[in-house]
Amino acid sequence: MTPHTISVVIPVYNGQKTLPQLVDEILSTSTVSYSPEGRPFITNEIVLVYDHGSDGSEDTIRQLARVHE
């Protein structure tokens, strides 16, 4: 069975400290994974939606984008 591709959309508000680890964990599942129902899927993209927090999340998002292009 061909795996479905999914996009992971994450709203970001003051997430500077947790974003790098979260992105790494999602990317570590970039091989074929299976839903609880047994359907195969692969993460195709991660979309980080910046919500204008005050902790520097925007800079972290930009850095992650450069590293994971």
Secondary structure, DSSP 8 states (H G I E B T S, - for coil): ---EEEEEEEEESS-TTTHHHHHHHHHTT-S-EE-TTS-EEEEEEEEEEE---SSSHHHHHHHHHHHT-
